[in-house]
Amino acid sequence: MREIILSMHSSSIARRAKPWLLLLSGFVLAAASTALPAAEPKYRWVNVTHKAEFAPRDGAGALSYRDKMWFIGGWNPIATYRETFPRICNNEVWSSTDGTKWDLVRGNTFKDSTFDPTKDWEGRHTAGYVVHQDKMWIVGGDCNQGHYHSDVWNSENGRDWTFVNPKAPVPWGPRALHYTVAHQGKIWVIGGQTVPNIAKAEDRFYRDVWTSVDGVTWTEVKPKEPFWPQRGMIGASAVFQGRIWILGGGTYDSPTQPARKFFNDVWSSADGVEWTLHTEKAPWEPRQYHEVAAWDDRLWVLEGYSLKPGNRKDVWHSADGVNWTELPDTPWAPRHAASVYVHAGHLWMVAGNNMTSDVWKLERLK
């Protein structure tokens, strides 16, 4: 029909057509050129287990690698769990193929002052965790032991770990709460800060980008203005449509900046130099210690911590970083610093600051 009307407009017949026919053709053309918006997909959370084999914790590394979910380290200050967490953080490694049964791949060795950090990685949480060059990597760490981690480790089996840079401490230290992703064959470390009230250092809030192919040699990428303000506390990673995405985040309280900052802006970059601001204020509440992901051709923002009400349980998704949809009726408890996986065709929510060892997976409904 559209082709017929177009040919009429380009011929003498169209010039002799009655006014009502020309008007009708205009309506048809307008209708044909206006695409209906795609229906939003539907999703459902499924509880896999309310109590996995591991002790509760937050900030544990979450990597999907070689058909398994890997649950790495974490933090738990509760006295009840001192046997598992003798120094608040531990260096356990667990794995699971289906989220139902979890296997302890290696037990905690981070027990007391006799620990040798040159032979094994210190217990930590909210560190950098990526899969790169077909290995699992731990990049830096936190400052809960009174110092900052500038070490990089990798492993092919979760049990045996190689100290990648014993003679070349990372040039971007000291820092914690950094955002870490794997992109374009490199490891990227973005933002973060020092926390002088926990570990001594000059008070710094970073607004920088570093990359490495091997974890030893690091190159600073110089972003062009405008780009995101200083921040950290973004968990997991979101690489989507060939771009690194920064979704919210914030700053932890420090001596020079006692009031925390919370963001809900959305930025992305293909190269770390040119950054695009997709929205200054997304509809989700500004937050930190949340998790981000790319799954089902969408960006995801899950849980986190905000000024009100504190721990959160909301989940949002977007196909473009601008238009966001909230997933209704989240069944799991509010939390922050959870472990989120993209694994086996699902999005997974595991543990976190709710201090339970629950496991959930998100299914897309047909």
Wavefront OBJ file of the C-alpha trace (Angstrom):
o trace
v 0.000 0.000 0.000
v 2.816 2.416 0.953
v 4.620 1.771 -2.339
v 1.434 2.441 -4.337
v 0.760 5.744 -2.591
v 4.365 6.845 -3.030
v 4.190 6.185 -6.758
v 0.947 8.178 -6.981
v 2.621 11.169 -5.388
v 5.414 11.004 -7.920
v 3.119 10.889 -10.963
v 0.580 13.062 -12.728
v -2.179 10.911 -11.213
v -1.301 12.308 -7.810
v -1.626 15.873 -9.071
v -5.157 15.115 -10.312
v -6.219 13.130 -7.201
v -9.092 14.328 -5.071
v -8.159 16.195 -1.859
v -9.560 13.446 0.365
v -7.299 10.888 -1.285
v -4.232 13.049 -0.751
v -5.219 13.535 2.883
v -5.708 9.794 3.353
v -2.325 9.065 1.793
v -0.695 11.447 4.264
v -2.202 9.558 7.186
v -1.034 6.242 5.795
v 2.494 7.552 5.241
v 2.645 8.929 8.773
v 1.414 5.651 10.235
v 3.878 3.645 8.163
v 6.856 5.748 9.303
v 5.971 5.644 13.030
v 7.253 2.477 14.701
v 5.426 1.213 17.771
v 7.614 1.056 20.895
v 8.847 -2.432 21.716
v 7.158 -4.083 24.664
v 9.262 -4.265 27.815
v 10.447 -7.808 28.616
v 9.108 -9.562 31.704
v 11.291 -11.132 34.366
v 10.929 -13.265 37.493
v 13.210 -13.837 40.497
v 13.608 -17.459 41.584
v 15.037 -18.412 44.962
v 17.704 -21.062 44.477
v 18.554 -21.419 48.169
v 18.038 -19.397 51.322
v 21.191 -20.824 52.903
v 24.199 -21.738 50.782
v 27.192 -23.618 52.210
v 29.308 -20.483 52.690
v 29.037 -18.092 55.644
v 27.299 -14.738 55.064
v 29.457 -11.857 53.812
v 29.480 -8.784 51.639
v 31.899 -7.525 48.998
v 32.878 -11.023 47.850
v 34.286 -11.244 44.337
v 31.824 -12.619 41.791
v 33.151 -14.068 38.537
v 31.594 -16.399 35.975
v 34.465 -18.485 34.639
v 34.679 -21.851 32.903
v 30.993 -22.641 33.428
v 31.063 -21.911 37.165
v 30.257 -19.041 39.480
v 33.230 -18.156 41.679
v 32.722 -16.544 45.098
v 35.959 -14.942 46.306
v 36.873 -13.569 49.744
v 34.511 -11.154 51.462
v 33.875 -9.293 54.737
v 31.964 -10.236 57.876
v 32.589 -8.458 61.214
v 29.934 -10.367 63.197
v 31.412 -12.172 66.211
v 29.363 -15.298 65.507
v 31.468 -15.883 62.386
v 34.945 -15.352 63.884
v 36.000 -18.895 63.002
v 35.368 -18.204 59.306
v 36.457 -14.556 59.489
v 39.211 -14.373 62.144
v 40.443 -11.060 60.650
v 37.099 -9.644 59.398
v 38.010 -10.405 55.765
v 39.000 -13.838 54.462
v 40.446 -15.359 51.282
v 38.180 -18.340 50.769
v 37.179 -19.370 47.248
v 33.895 -21.167 46.514
v 32.405 -22.300 43.211
v 29.075 -23.500 41.882
v 27.637 -24.509 38.532
v 23.977 -24.049 39.452
v 23.835 -21.910 42.628
v 22.298 -24.771 44.587
v 25.464 -26.573 45.675
v 28.638 -24.610 46.466
v 32.049 -26.258 46.769
v 34.886 -24.881 48.890
v 37.769 -24.772 46.414
v 40.222 -23.437 48.987
v 39.825 -22.594 52.643
v 40.786 -19.389 54.380
v 44.510 -18.978 55.098
v 44.310 -15.363 56.245
v 44.173 -16.156 59.968
v 46.786 -14.267 61.984
v 49.971 -12.174 61.899
v 52.056 -15.110 60.645
v 50.400 -14.774 57.234
v 52.855 -14.088 54.386
v 51.297 -11.725 51.779
v 54.004 -12.581 49.243
v 52.850 -16.194 49.055
v 49.092 -15.712 49.097
v 46.637 -12.846 48.785
v 45.391 -11.166 51.933
v 41.720 -11.438 52.760
v 39.757 -8.541 51.257
v 36.426 -7.363 49.924
v 35.164 -4.857 47.319
v 38.398 -5.358 45.383
v 38.746 -5.468 41.607
v 37.673 -8.807 40.092
v 37.727 -9.608 36.360
v 38.101 -12.473 33.914
v 40.943 -11.637 31.543
v 43.133 -13.781 29.260
v 41.172 -16.847 30.366
v 42.105 -16.357 34.020
v 40.440 -14.946 37.107
v 42.102 -11.790 38.412
v 42.104 -9.962 41.748
v 43.220 -6.352 41.310
v 44.020 -4.344 44.437
v 41.708 -4.551 47.407
v 40.469 -2.672 50.439
v 42.089 -1.092 53.506
v 40.559 -3.069 56.366
v 43.934 -4.386 57.501
v 45.233 -0.847 58.071
v 47.009 -0.636 54.705
v 46.206 -0.575 50.997
v 46.625 -3.455 48.584
v 48.742 -2.787 45.510
v 48.995 -6.426 44.477
v 47.569 -8.269 41.464
v 46.856 -12.019 41.457
v 45.450 -14.473 38.913
v 44.333 -18.081 38.805
v 43.087 -20.703 36.368
v 41.503 -22.968 38.974
v 40.599 -20.801 41.992
v 42.880 -22.839 44.251
v 46.353 -21.834 43.075
v 47.027 -18.118 42.703
v 49.995 -16.378 41.058
v 51.354 -13.112 42.475
v 51.591 -11.235 39.189
v 53.412 -8.078 40.262
v 55.595 -8.727 43.346
v 58.349 -6.448 42.052
v 56.151 -3.824 40.429
v 53.495 -2.398 42.764
v 50.680 -0.745 40.862
v 51.350 2.939 40.096
v 47.768 3.909 40.874
v 47.916 3.131 44.597
v 47.069 3.686 47.326
v 43.350 3.324 46.676
v 40.263 1.341 47.529
v 36.675 1.236 46.274
v 37.793 1.394 42.634
v 35.691 0.237 39.672
v 37.336 -2.566 37.675
v 36.342 -3.979 34.283
v 37.784 -6.063 31.441
v 37.456 -4.332 28.062
v 39.288 -4.429 24.715
v 41.781 -7.033 25.924
v 42.812 -4.956 28.955
v 42.103 -4.610 32.665
v 40.719 -1.165 33.546
v 40.907 0.458 36.999
v 38.673 3.518 37.308
v 38.259 5.990 40.178
v 38.228 5.045 43.843
v 39.709 6.843 46.845
v 41.811 6.587 49.966
v 40.136 6.144 53.357
v 42.476 7.816 55.888
v 40.167 7.109 58.836
v 40.826 3.379 58.239
v 44.293 3.296 56.636
v 46.777 6.171 56.701
v 47.197 8.031 53.418
v 46.731 11.466 51.961
v 43.017 12.128 51.536
v 42.352 11.549 47.819
v 39.318 11.050 45.623
v 40.372 9.719 42.246
v 39.078 10.749 38.849
v 41.430 8.742 36.686
v 41.627 5.690 34.426
v 44.397 3.061 34.232
v 44.798 0.040 31.933
v 47.021 -3.021 31.810
v 47.354 -6.067 29.619
v 49.458 -8.109 32.034
v 48.745 -6.623 35.489
v 52.385 -5.491 35.777
v 52.717 -2.544 33.388
v 49.992 0.071 33.783
v 49.195 2.984 31.468
v 47.197 6.009 32.525
v 44.414 6.986 30.136
v 43.688 10.720 30.107
v 39.937 11.360 29.825
v 38.803 14.513 28.038
v 36.401 16.911 29.666
v 33.580 16.625 30.327
v 33.587 13.339 32.183
v 32.318 11.917 35.471
v 33.121 13.499 38.856
v 35.313 11.692 41.405
v 33.747 8.476 42.652
v 33.981 4.789 43.432
v 31.857 2.142 45.175
v 30.440 0.593 41.993
v 30.339 -3.193 42.289
v 30.673 -5.817 39.524
v 31.034 -4.365 36.002
v 29.003 -3.234 32.994
v 30.545 -3.429 29.532
v 27.720 -3.022 27.022
v 27.591 -2.326 23.283
v 31.385 -2.079 23.162
v 31.522 0.574 25.876
v 32.410 0.856 29.574
v 29.439 2.163 31.570
v 29.639 4.103 34.820
v 26.297 3.968 36.608
v 26.016 6.012 39.793
v 28.492 5.460 42.617
v 29.765 7.771 45.288
v 32.405 8.671 47.845
v 33.042 7.272 51.315
v 33.330 9.670 54.261
v 36.821 10.968 54.938
v 38.505 13.649 57.109
v 38.261 16.343 54.414
v 34.875 15.251 53.092
v 32.831 13.799 55.977
v 29.560 13.849 54.034
v 29.302 11.034 51.516
v 28.336 11.748 47.914
v 25.763 9.726 46.013
v 25.310 9.776 42.225
v 22.686 8.577 39.764
v 24.229 9.819 36.518
v 25.071 7.537 33.582
v 28.258 7.762 31.499
v 29.873 5.543 28.888
v 33.051 5.380 26.830
v 34.547 3.075 24.210
v 38.149 4.136 24.874
v 38.263 5.792 28.316
v 39.114 9.129 26.685
v 35.845 10.354 25.194
v 32.942 10.042 27.639
v 29.230 10.486 26.879
v 26.774 11.667 29.510
v 23.556 9.763 28.808
v 21.600 11.221 31.684
v 22.520 13.455 34.585
v 19.775 12.006 36.784
v 18.456 8.526 36.174
v 15.083 7.703 37.789
v 16.730 5.376 40.304
v 17.821 6.811 43.643
v 21.465 7.998 43.864
v 23.473 5.182 45.418
v 26.782 3.565 46.235
v 27.892 0.000 47.001
v 25.430 -1.189 44.349
v 26.032 -3.745 41.610
v 25.894 -3.181 37.855
v 25.731 -5.668 34.999
v 25.058 -6.135 31.304
v 22.596 -8.971 30.647
v 19.790 -9.728 28.203
v 20.859 -6.823 25.955
v 20.329 -4.406 28.833
v 22.151 -2.518 31.535
v 21.233 -3.372 35.124
v 21.484 -1.494 38.426
v 20.751 -3.575 41.515
v 20.406 -2.764 45.223
v 23.008 -0.619 46.986
v 23.112 1.936 49.752
v 21.525 5.402 49.829
v 20.892 8.001 52.510
v 17.258 6.923 52.747
v 16.376 4.179 53.507
v 19.938 2.808 53.670
v 20.167 -0.687 52.189
v 18.083 -1.071 49.024
v 16.267 -3.837 47.135
v 15.265 -2.101 43.903
v 16.322 -3.358 40.465
v 16.377 -1.283 37.263
v 17.174 -2.065 33.617
v 17.719 -0.064 30.435
v 18.406 -0.775 26.772
v 20.136 2.576 26.206
v 21.219 4.049 29.553
v 18.644 6.829 29.224
v 15.260 5.161 29.618
v 15.020 3.000 32.726
v 12.390 0.525 33.917
v 12.065 -0.682 37.490
v 11.560 -4.388 38.013
v 8.603 -4.671 40.413
v 8.166 -6.821 43.517
v 11.755 -7.726 44.327
v 11.430 -10.711 46.708
v 14.867 -10.627 48.342
v 15.852 -8.539 51.378
v 17.470 -5.081 51.056
v 21.275 -5.163 50.861
v 24.392 -3.570 49.466
v 27.776 -4.925 48.301
v 26.216 -8.151 47.058
v 27.787 -10.569 44.582
v 26.114 -10.392 41.164
v 26.789 -12.795 38.292
v 25.843 -13.100 34.645
v 25.913 -16.867 34.360
v 24.203 -19.686 32.463
v 21.664 -17.395 30.837
v 20.559 -15.724 34.079
v 21.351 -12.735 36.292
v 22.233 -13.850 39.834
v 22.022 -12.117 43.221
v 24.107 -13.721 45.983
v 24.612 -12.707 49.648
v 25.598 -9.118 50.521
v 25.204 -6.792 53.484
v 21.903 -8.380 54.489
v 24.320 -10.944 55.982
v 22.560 -14.047 54.775
v 23.884 -16.650 52.357
v 20.911 -16.594 50.002
v 21.085 -17.177 46.240
v 18.599 -15.873 43.667
v 18.457 -15.921 39.877
v 16.503 -13.744 37.473
v 14.735 -15.418 34.579
v 13.338 -13.772 31.486
v 9.796 -14.933 30.866
v 8.968 -16.077 27.328
l 1 2 3 4 5 6 7 8 9 10 11 12 13 14 15 16 17 18 19 20 21 22 23 24 25 26 27 28 29 30 31 32 33 34 35 36 37 38 39 40 41 42 43 44 45 46 47 48 49 50 51 52 53 54 55 56 57 58 59 60 61 62 63 64 65 66 67 68 69 70 71 72 73 74 75 76 77 78 79 80 81 82 83 84 85 86 87 88 89 90 91 92 93 94 95 96 97 98 99 100 101 102 103 104 105 106 107 108 109 110 111 112 113 114 115 116 117 118 119 120 121 122 123 124 125 126 127 128 129 130 131 132 133 134 135 136 137 138 139 140 141 142 143 144 145 146 147 148 149 150 151 152 153 154 155 156 157 158 159 160 161 162 163 164 165 166 167 168 169 170 171 172 173 174 175 176 177 178 179 180 181 182 183 184 185 186 187 188 189 190 191 192 193 194 195 196 197 198 199 200 201 202 203 204 205 206 207 208 209 210 211 212 213 214 215 216 217 218 219 220 221 222 223 224 225 226 227 228 229 230 231 232 233 234 235 236 237 238 239 240 241 242 243 244 245 246 247 248 249 250 251 252 253 254 255 256 257 258 259 260 261 262 263 264 265 266 267 268 269 270 271 272 273 274 275 276 277 278 279 280 281 282 283 284 285 286 287 288 289 290 291 292 293 294 295 296 297 298 299 300 301 302 303 304 305 306 307 308 309 310 311 312 313 314 315 316 317 318 319 320 321 322 323 324 325 326 327 328 329 330 331 332 333 334 335 336 337 338 339 340 341 342 343 344 345 346 347 348 349 350 351 352 353 354 355 356 357 358 359 360 361 362 363 364 365 366
